[in-house]
Amino acid sequence: MSNANTQRQPERTLLSCFVIDDEQAAINKLEYFIKITQGLDFIGAEKDPLKAHAMLSKEKGLPDVVFLDIEMKGPLGLKLARLVMNKVLVVFTTGHSQFAVEAYRLNAIDYLMKPITYPHFLEAVAKCRLKKETADHIAKDEASLLFLKDSLSGQTTKVNHDDILYIQSIGNYCKIYFTNKSQIMPHMALKQILSQLRSDRFIRIHKSYVINMKHIQFYEGNGTIKIVNDIKLEVGRTFKKDLKEKIKEAHGK
């Protein structure tokens, strides 16, 4: 297995990996492959399918990827697969090709025939990484969306965080200004809407204003800040310190 070192992949999304196999030699090989591959983290292995079942029954602390011997003690490999298929990414390992149909029916990420080679292992890892990055991207996009009802038109609008320039408090309402110069006015207090926005992106600069830090153009630390679309807003005296610290933090200073 010495040639495997020459095929290391560039470091990308870190994937935690767990191996379930009743053969120690198979565990050792996968552990070695995982440890020499950048972007992978070997977090353990289990030979006993019942102990593996107990570990994978948890809702938290699960690995990203499970390499699972589908032949473990009769049907237990398949039972484990069905248990975790919607929780983790599963790569089946086996010495017999007749299990391939079942593997794909269960929507496994990949199917590795023993003896497993490093190039085939890397192909499976690439599929896992793509699946994980796609899922993370979708989750991030969903976390950046708000659905707000405009009190003027009565319509519900899908709002992307990145499109918000700033928000102005007007009594029991908020007026949201967008980069395309459109506006909506939901019936929400400024504090309420701020709680639904990303704390690393939005900051209150005045009792009446919240801005999107992504769109800051100029701030010298005085009483005015300039943002996209040549808009200037007043910065409240009690908010200046937090604003300066946030800007420094965003620029890594």
Buried (B, 14 or more C-beta within 10 A) or exposed (E): EEEBEEEEBEEEEEBBBBBBBBBEEBBBBBBBBBEBBEBBBBBEBBBBBEEBBEBBEEEEEBBBBBBBBBBBEEEBBBEBBEBBBEBBBBBBBBBEEEBBEBBEEBEBBBBBBBEBBBEBBBEBBEBBBEBBEEEEEEEEEEEBEBEBBBBEEEEEBEBEBEBBBBBBBEEEBBBBBBBEEEEBBBEBBBEEBBEEBEEEBBBBBBEBBBBBBBBBEEBEEEEEBBBBBEBEBEBBEEBBEEBEEBBEEBEEE
